[in-house]
Each structure stands twice: as structure tokens, then as C-alpha cells.
Amino acid sequence: RDQVSHLFKALLQMARFGLLLALAVSFFGAPSTLGFQRGVAPRLRRTWVPLRASSEDAAYSRAEAASKELGAKSDEARLAWEEVADLDDKVDSAASARPGLDEQCDVELDAEKCIEFDKQMALLRELQSQAKAIDSSIESQLENLERLKLETPAVEVGEINESAYEAAKLEAEAAVKQFGKDSPEARAAWDIVNEIESADDNKVVTTSLEDECLVSTSEKCVEYKMALDTLENAIVTSEKNEFNKSI
């Protein structure tokens, strides 16, 4: 009886895993989606982006001139190129400190990226809400299926009529003494004893709701089948939601 329960729980886990995998692949694989914190909308604001300054251009020109006039290995050329390297390091350091799209966007330099990022974040929040609703639906249907399962009734064991058993046993023993143990009278008497003893073998045979509904159209079976269909539809919906279509 528990096989169906285990099956639906496994299907639930597969549906959850497939939905989460689709979310991850589609969302993180978007071409304009850069590093960000999930669930954090970007602040569209203008921020300063360091560019090659005029002082760096001048230092580069001086270093080239010193190399041509005094030689690349001269002290003047070496000092000039060290100045260029220092300015490059400062620019790289400033660029690496620039916040990501999840914190703020430069609406002039990255307008399209910022808009696309915000759309992807809104889509993710919507899909998370859909996934939560589908998950709740599947959980609800599993609970309904558990509720609809037939409870296993207590096994009823037949009781031996002790007085009849004792009387039949005495008659069988007397028949053996009088007619012999292989006589028809003795065998018939012992058959009666055996029939009385077999009374405790008559047990109530029960079937699971799944087996019973294969041949039954009772109201309970109809309700059970409807619950199965609803669960199947919920799982299919989780695999065909709008997010999966975008993959």
C-alpha cells in the first residue's frame, strides 16, 4: 500500500529538482545577467567610472620619448615607465572597486544591461512565486491521497469451539482403539477434528485502495482517481511553466 505514496513523493522530489534546475540554467545563463545577489533589485543611479586620465596619457608620452632619446635601459626611461605603471595600477584598482549591477547601474554606460538585469530579477521573483504555488499544490494532493487510502482493518482470527474439539478428539481416539487407526471410522473421526482445528486459519483478506479501484467504481474510488489526476497535472504544470519555456 505504501508503494504509491513512495512513488508520488519521488515524483514530487523530481518535479522540485527539475524546476529548480530550470530556474538556475535559464536565469544564470542569460547573456546579460552578470554577478548579482538573488532577490536584490539594482539601484539605477549614475556612478563615476574611472577612465584613462590626461595625466596618464602625458606620462605615457614622456616614457616613450625617453626610451627613444635616451634608450630603453636609461634611468630616465625606467623612471618614466614606472610612473606609467603606477597610474595603470590606480586605474585598475578603481575599476575593480566598481559595484556590480546588483548594487547599482550606470544608466549612461550600461543602460541596456541595467534594464535587462531588472527584467530578469522581476522574472525570477515571479517564477519563484509560481514554483511555491505548484509545490504547495503537489503537497496538498499528496495529503489527499494519503487520506483516501483505505485503513487496514484488524485481522480477524476464527475461534475454536473448545467443547466440540474435545468431544471430536475423544470420539476419534475411541474409533482408533475400536476399529484401528487406518479404519474408515477412525479417519472420518480425525477429519472432523482437523476441520475444527482449521477454524483459526480463516482470516479476513483485505486489498489496498489502488487494487480495489481497479475493479470498483465506488464514490471513494472516483475521488481517489480525481486526486491522482490532479497530482499528475500539478507535476506537468511544474515542468511546463513559463520559466521552462524560456530555456
C-alpha positions in Angstrom: 0.0 0.0 0.0 2.9 2.4 0.6 4.3 2.0 -2.9 2.0 4.6 -4.3 2.9 7.0 -1.5 6.6 6.5 -2.1 6.1 6.9 -5.9 4.3 10.3 -5.5 6.9 11.5 -3.1 9.6 10.6 -5.5 7.7 12.4 -8.3 7.4 15.4 -6.1 11.2 15.5 -5.5 11.8 15.1 -9.2 9.5 17.9 -10.0 11.1 20.2 -7.5 14.6 19.3 -8.7 13.6 19.9 -12.4 12.0 23.2 -11.5 15.0 24.4 -9.6 17.4 23.2 -12.3 15.4 25.1 -14.9 15.5 28.2 -12.8 19.2 28.0 -12.4 20.0 27.2 -16.0 17.7 29.8 -17.5 18.4 32.6 -15.1 22.2 32.3 -14.6 22.6 31.5 -18.3 21.0 34.8 -19.5 23.6 36.6 -21.6 23.0 40.0 -20.0 22.9 38.6 -16.4 26.1 39.4 -14.6 27.1 38.7 -11.0 24.4 39.7 -8.5 22.7 38.8 -5.3 19.5 36.9 -5.8 16.4 38.8 -4.9 18.2 42.2 -4.8 16.9 44.7 -7.4 19.6 47.1 -8.8 19.5 50.8 -7.9 19.6 52.7 -11.2 21.9 55.6 -10.5 24.8 57.2 -12.2 28.2 56.4 -10.8 31.7 57.6 -11.8 33.7 55.2 -13.9 37.5 55.9 -14.0 38.9 56.3 -17.5 42.4 56.9 -18.8 43.2 60.4 -17.4 45.1 63.1 -19.3 47.9 62.8 -16.7 48.3 59.1 -17.6 48.5 60.0 -21.4 51.1 62.5 -20.7 53.2 60.1 -18.6 53.0 57.5 -21.4 54.2 60.0 -23.9 57.1 61.0 -21.7 58.1 57.4 -21.2 58.1 56.8 -25.0 60.1 59.9 -25.6 62.7 59.0 -23.0 63.1 55.5 -24.5 63.6 56.9 -28.0 66.0 59.7 -27.0 68.0 58.1 -24.1 67.4 54.4 -24.6 65.0 51.9 -23.1 67.5 51.0 -20.4 68.3 54.5 -19.3 67.4 55.7 -15.8 65.1 58.4 -17.2 63.2 55.9 -19.3 63.0 53.4 -16.4 61.6 56.0 -14.1 59.1 57.3 -16.7 57.8 53.8 -17.3 57.4 53.2 -13.5 55.2 56.3 -13.4 53.0 54.9 -16.2 52.8 51.6 -14.3 51.7 53.3 -11.1 49.0 55.2 -12.9 47.7 52.0 -14.5 47.6 50.3 -11.1 45.5 53.1 -9.8 43.0 52.9 -12.7 42.7 49.1 -12.3 42.2 49.4 -8.6 39.4 51.9 -9.1 37.7 49.8 -11.8 37.8 46.7 -9.6 36.1 48.6 -6.8 33.1 49.5 -9.1 29.9 48.0 -7.6 28.2 45.2 -9.6 24.8 45.5 -11.3 23.1 44.1 -8.2 24.1 47.2 -6.3 23.9 50.0 -8.8 24.0 50.6 -12.5 25.5 53.4 -14.6 22.4 54.4 -16.7 24.5 56.1 -19.2 27.2 53.5 -19.8 25.1 50.3 -19.0 21.5 51.4 -19.7 20.6 48.2 -21.6 22.3 45.9 -19.1 20.6 47.6 -16.2 17.1 47.4 -17.8 17.7 43.7 -18.8 19.0 42.9 -15.3 15.9 44.4 -13.7 13.7 42.4 -16.0 15.5 39.2 -15.2 15.2 39.9 -11.5 11.4 40.5 -11.8 11.1 37.3 -13.8 12.9 35.3 -11.2 10.7 36.7 -8.4 7.6 35.8 -10.4 8.8 32.3 -11.2 9.8 31.7 -7.6 6.2 32.6 -6.6 4.8 30.2 -9.3 7.2 27.4 -8.1 6.0 27.9 -4.5 2.3 27.7 -5.6 3.0 24.5 -7.6 4.9 23.0 -4.7 2.0 23.7 -2.3 -0.4 22.1 -4.8 1.6 18.9 -5.0 1.9 18.7 -1.3 -1.8 19.2 -0.9 -2.6 16.4 -3.4 -0.2 14.0 -1.6 -2.1 14.7 1.6 -5.4 13.9 -0.1 -4.1 10.6 -1.5 -2.9 9.6 2.0 -6.3 10.5 3.4 -8.1 8.5 0.8 -6.2 5.3 1.3 -8.2 2.5 3.0 -7.2 1.8 6.5 -6.1 -1.7 7.1 -8.7 -3.4 9.2 -7.8 -5.6 12.1 -7.2 -9.2 11.1 -10.0 -11.4 12.5 -9.0 -14.9 13.5 -11.5 -17.7 13.8 -12.0 -19.1 17.3 -12.0 -22.9 18.0 -15.1 -24.4 19.7 -13.2 -26.0 22.6 -16.0 -28.2 23.7 -16.7 -29.5 20.2 -13.0 -30.0 19.7 -12.5 -32.1 22.8 -15.6 -34.2 22.1 -14.5 -34.9 18.5 -11.0 -35.8 19.7 -12.3 -38.3 22.2 -14.5 -39.9 19.6 -11.5 -40.1 17.2 -9.3 -41.7 19.8 -12.1 -44.2 20.6 -12.6 -45.0 17.0 -8.8 -45.8 16.7 -9.0 -48.2 19.7 -12.2 -49.9 18.4 -11.6 -50.1 14.7 -7.9 -49.3 14.2 -6.1 -46.2 13.2 -6.4 -46.9 9.5 -10.1 -47.7 9.6 -12.6 -45.6 7.7 -14.3 -44.8 11.0 -11.1 -43.5 12.6 -10.2 -41.4 9.5 -13.6 -39.8 9.4 -13.4 -39.0 13.1 -10.0 -37.4 12.7 -11.2 -35.4 9.7 -13.8 -33.8 12.0 -11.0 -32.9 14.5 -8.9 -31.3 11.7 -11.9 -29.3 10.4 -12.4 -27.8 13.9 -8.7 -27.0 14.2 -8.6 -25.2 10.8 -11.1 -22.7 12.0 -8.3 -20.4 13.2 -6.9 -20.2 9.6 -9.9 -18.2 8.3 -8.6 -14.7 8.2 -10.1 -11.6 6.6 -8.3 -10.8 3.3 -8.0 -7.0 2.5 -6.8 -5.1 -0.5 -5.3 -1.7 -0.9 -7.3 1.2 -2.4 -5.2 1.0 -5.5 -6.1 -2.6 -6.1 -9.7 -2.2 -5.1 -10.2 0.7 -7.5 -9.0 -1.4 -10.5 -12.4 -3.2 -10.4 -14.6 -0.7 -8.5 -16.4 2.5 -9.4 -17.4 3.5 -5.9 -17.5 7.1 -4.9 -14.3 6.7 -2.9 -12.5 5.3 -5.9 -13.7 8.1 -8.2 -12.5 10.6 -5.6 -9.2 8.8 -5.4 -8.7 8.8 -9.2 -9.5 12.5 -9.4 -6.9 13.2 -6.7 -4.3 11.2 -8.8 -5.2 13.2 -11.9 -4.9 16.5 -10.1 -1.5 15.5 -8.8 -0.3 14.5 -12.2 -1.5 17.8 -13.7 0.4 19.7 -10.9 3.6 17.9 -11.8 3.1 18.5 -15.5 2.5 22.2 -14.8 5.7 22.4 -12.9 7.6 21.2 -16.0 5.8 23.4 -18.5 5.7 26.7 -16.7 6.7 29.9 -18.3 10.2 29.7 -17.0 10.9 26.4 -18.7 9.6 27.8 -21.9 12.3 30.4 -21.8 15.1 27.8 -21.8 
